[in-house]
């Protein structure tokens, strides 16, 4: 499940402190133009402060100077994604954005009411969260609807992948997180390497890897804080495999030049190949939800009303198709299906449901800070200690190819765009 994650407490108190120090005229200075869309200095300052606080970095002129070019590039990509989605008639609905903001709040142990009260202290902060959420939602929808249907995985593809897995089965496997900085054209190599080196500097100074990945990595793994799970040497570029072979769990390495750009790597764990024992929490579950937003500190009658509605839903839902049918009365259709995830990657509140809830049976109500929900396990694939199943291989191939197509799509948008970077100096 993809989430935007921020450390909010400090952000919301001082998010535009730096921006307010600038005079109005200076704040409205244009720092870049993407096609016909301007990015102002105030846009850069607000996002910069959010990133500094979210990643736990010390706020200083030096840190701001190092981060500003990366943040400007992220804002440029955001404009490109949003414009392309709008061109194709794909937008984020208000309900989808609100749901995404609820996820941000929950990830930071806040109710949505607490989140809204905090961000509304400054309209610029509220707009920054909303803009980023809307752009990412629209882009994800574009990738699914435009690129997803073009992917075909044949039985021969699965056979070939299984053959490669067997050949490398006895080799070590790595649990890896990544930050990827693309090199779209040869003359951009030095700039991209410099960006990766700046991020390595931030990590050495204590920056949070996952949050930096979410903000700056140009792979779809950014949504999971850069975590790409367990990989085999044959699945990755030779330069990356070579770097991982010389690392110990907890080590960082980078920039590592690979096909397409530069990687920063964090090795989280190593396990021997050919292991037969399986971690039960490596089981893969497909979940659906029906969730009614109501802050836990809301008046008791509102909480009771939400619980009453959820209980009515529980009495009506008999299968996963019913989850879709009845869920649309309470939340965006796209938010009902949580997709597949390993149990270990689920939020704590859902782990036990993932482990023990019978397939096709609706759960008891689960109340969290942001509301009350019921969940259903539509499918459960037991953890495999040996070779993966054909279905698992096919899903992995689809995901890999979708990632490749999404990266290529954004690269083509960058190449076709008229981008005028004027001045990112703060």
N, C-alpha and C positions, 0 to 999 in steps of 0.2 A: 504494500500500500504506500502510495507516494504521498509525502507530506513536505510542506515547507516548514523548516524549524528555525526558530529564533530564540535567543535569550532576551526576553522582553523587559524585564524589570528596569534595568538601567536605560535601555533604549527609549522607553516611553517617557522617562523623566528628562532626558537630555538629547533626544534624537536630532533636533535641529539647533542645538546650542551653537555649533560651529557655523551653521547657516545664518543664524541671527546676527552673528558678529559682522557679517558682510553687509555693506550698504545695499539698498534696494536695487540700485542701478547695476552694481557689480554682480548681484545674485541673478539678475536677468540676462547676464552675458551668455551668448550662445557658445557652447564648447564643441558642439558637433551638429552636423545636419546629415540625416539619413534619408536619401531621396528628398522628399519635401518636408520631413519631420524634424523639428529642432529639438535638441537636448540642451537645456539651460544649465548654468552653473548651480542653480538651486536644486535641480534634479540630481546632479552629481553629488552635491554636499549632503542631501538628505539620505541618499542610498549609501554613501560612504559612512555616515555615522551609524546607520543600521548595521552595516557589515562589521564595523569595528567592535561594536558592542556584542553582536551575535557571535563573533569568533573569539571573543575574550582577549583581544589584543589591547595593548596600552595605547591610548590615544595620544599621539604626538605628531608634530609636523613631519617627522621622518616617515612614520607609518602611513600617514595620509598621502605623502608624496609617492610612496611605493605602491599603495593600493589604487590610487586614482586611475592609472591607465587601465588596469584590469576591470575596474568597476565601469569605466566608460565603455570598454568593449562589451561588457555584459549588457549595458543599457542599449548599445547599438543592436546587439543580437535580439534583445527584447522588442525593439521597434520593428526589426525585420520580421520576426515571427508574428507579431500582432498584425502588421500590414498584410502579410501573406494570408493569414487566416481570414481577415476581413475581406480580402479580394475574392476568396472562395466562399464567402457568406458564412463563415464559421466564427461564432462568438461565444463567449462565456455568459451564461445567464446569471441574473442576480442571485438566484437560489444556489447555483454552483459556486459562485464566489463566496457567498455567505457560508456555505458548507466548508469550503477550503479555509476560511478564516476561523471557523470552529475547530478545524484540525490544528491550525497554528496555535490557538489558545490552549487546546488540550495537551499539545506537545510541550507546553510550558507551564502545565499544572494551573491553568487559569480557566475560569468559566468564561463563556462568550460575553456575559454581561460585564465581567471584570475587564476583559479585553477591550470591549467597546468603550467603556468609561475611560480607559487609559488612552487609547489612540485618539479619542475625540478631543483630548486636550490640545491637540495640534492637527489641523486639517492636512498639513503636508505629510505627516507621518501616516495618517489614515489612508491618504491617497497612494502613498508609496506601497503599503501592504496590498491595497486593492489592485493597483496596476500590475504588480508582479504576479499576484494570484491569477488575475484575469488573463494575462498574456500566457502563462504556463498552461492553464486549462484549455485555452483555445488552441495552442500549439499541440498539446497531447491529443485533442480531438481530431485535429488535422492529420496528424501522423496515423492515428488509428483508421480514420475513414478514407484517406487518400492513398496511403502506402500499404496499410494492412492487407487489403484485398488483392494486392499485386504479388503477395508472397505465396509461393507454392513449394511445399516440401514433399518430395516423392519418396516412395519406399526405397528407391535406390539411394537417395540422399541419406536416409536413416541407416541403411546397410553400410554405407561408406563411413559414416560417423561412428557407428558401433565398431567397425574394423579398426579405426584409429584409436578408439578408447581401449580396445583389447591390447593393441600394440604398446600402449603407454600405461597399462593398468598397474604395473609394478613400480612405476616411477613416483617420486614424491608429488604430493598435491599441496597447493598453497591457498590459504584464505587471504585475499588481497583487497585492499581499497586503493582507488586510483583518483588522480586528478589529471585530466587530459587537456592540453592546450594545442589546438589544431594549427597546422601550417597549411593554409589554403593554396598559397602560391610560393614558388621558390624564393622570391624576393622578400617574403615575410618571415623567413627562417630566424633571422637574428632577433626580430621583435618578439616572436613567439618564445624563443629560448629565454629572452630577458624576462618576459612575463612569468615563465615557469621558475626562473631563478628567484624572482621577487617572492613568489609564493613559498618556495623553500625557505627563504629568509624568515618569513612570517611563522612557518611551522617550527623552525629552530628557536624562535622567540616565544613559543608557547601557544601559538594559534591552534584552534581546534580543527583537526583534519576534516572531520565530517562536515562542519559548517563551511569551511573554506571550499570543500568540494561542491557543496550545494550552490555556493555563490559563483564559482568560477570554472568548474570543470565543464567541458564541452561534450561529454558523453552523457547518455541517458541515465547512467548509474549515479549521476549527480543527485537525483531525487532520493536515492538511498544513502546519501552521504559518501558516495564513491564506492560503497561496498559492492563488489562483484561476486562475492561468495567464493566457493572452492573452484579452483581451476587447475588444469593439467598443463604441463609444458607445451604439449602439442597444440593447445588451444590459443596460444599467444605468440606474438612476434618473438623471434630469436633473441633480440636485444633485451626484451623485457624478461624472458625466461632466464637469460644469463645473469641479469641483475638480481632476480629473486633467488637464484641458486647460491649467491654469496651473502644473503641476508639472514638475520635471525629474527624471530618473532618480536615485534615492537620496533624494528628498524625502519628508517625512512631512506629512500634513495631517489635521486633525480637531480636535474632533468635527465631522462633517458630518451634518446632519440629513437623513434620508431616510425613505421610507415604512417604517414599522415600527420605526425606532430610529436609533441613531447609529453612524457608521462612523469608524474611524481607518484611513487609507490609507497604504500605502507603495508608491510607484511604483518598480518595479525596472527597467523598460526600456520603450522606445517604438520602434515600427517603422512605416514608412510603409504605407499601405493599398495593395492591389493588387500586393504583392510576388509575383514569380513564382518566386524561388529558395526552396528548401525546405532546412531543416536536417535532415540524415538522422536525427539523434537526436530529432526530433519525430515519428518513426514510432511508431505505437501497437502494442504487443505484448500478447498475452494469455498469461500464464504460469501453469503449475502446478508444484508442487514436491512432493517427498517428502524429508523432512528428519528426520534422527536426531540428537537432542541428545546431545552428548558434548563436554565442555570439552577444549580443545586441550592443557591441562596435566594431563589425566587420565592414569592409568597406561597404558603403551603397549598392554597387552593389551585394554583397553576401547576405545581408539581403533581398534585393528586389528579388533576385533569389529564396531564400527559400520561401518567401511569394507567389511568382508566382506558385511554385510547390504545395504549400498548397491549393491555389485557384483551381488549376487543380484537385487535389484530391477531393475537395468539390463538384465539378461539376460531378464527377464520382460516388461517394459513395451514395448509396440509402438505405442501411440497414446495420445491424451489420455484416453480412457475408461479405459484400463488404469491411468493415473496415479491416478484416483479409486479404482479397485478395489483396487490393491495398496497405495496410500498409507494407507488406513484401518487397516492393520495397524500403522502406526508413528506416526500423528499424528491429531488431530481432523479429521474430514471437512471442517469449515468452513475449516481452515487450508491445505488442499491447493491450492485455487484462489486464486491471488494476484490475479485479476482483470486488468483492462487498465490499462496505464500507458504514458506516453511513455518512450522509452529514457533520455532525460535525467533522468527522475525516479527511475530504478531505482538501488538501491545499487551502488556501484562494482563489487562482486564479480559483479554480474549484467549489467552494461552490455554486455559483449562477447557474452554469450549472447543478449541482446536484439537485437544488431546482426547476428550472423552464424550463429547456430544454425539449421539447417534446420527448417522447420515440421514438427512431428510426429515429430521425432527426439529422443531423450533425450540430455541433456548428459553430459559426463564429470563425475565427482564434484567438487564444490566444497567445500573445507574452510575453515571460518571458526572464529573463537574459540569459538562456541557449539555447533558440530556439523558434520555432513557432510550435504550434500544433492545431489540431482539435480533438473534442471529441464527443462521442455519448453515450447517456444513452440507454443501451439495455434493461434495466428492472428497474422499481422503485417499491419498496414495502413501502407503506405508514407507517408512525410511528404508532405503536399500543399502545394505552393507557391501554389495558387490556391484555387478554391472547394472546400469540404469535400464529402465524399461524402454520399449520403443516409443511409448507415448511421451515419456520424459525427454528422450532425445529429440523427438519431433518438436516439442514445445521450446526446447532450448535453441534449436535451429531457427525457428520462427522469430524468437526474441533477438537472436544474434543478427539475423538479416534485417529485422526492423530497425535495430540500432544503426546498422550500416547505412540503410536507406535514409534514415532521419539525419544522420551526420552529413551525408552527401547532399541532401536537400538544402540544409542550412548553408553548407559551403557554396552551393550554386547561387543561393540568394545573396550571399556576401559578394561573390564575384560579379553578379549582375547589378548590384546596387551602386548608386552614386553616394559615396560616403566622404564627407568633408570634415575632418577632425581639425578643429581650430586651435583650442588651447585648453588643456586639462590641468594647468597649474592652479594651485589653490592659494 
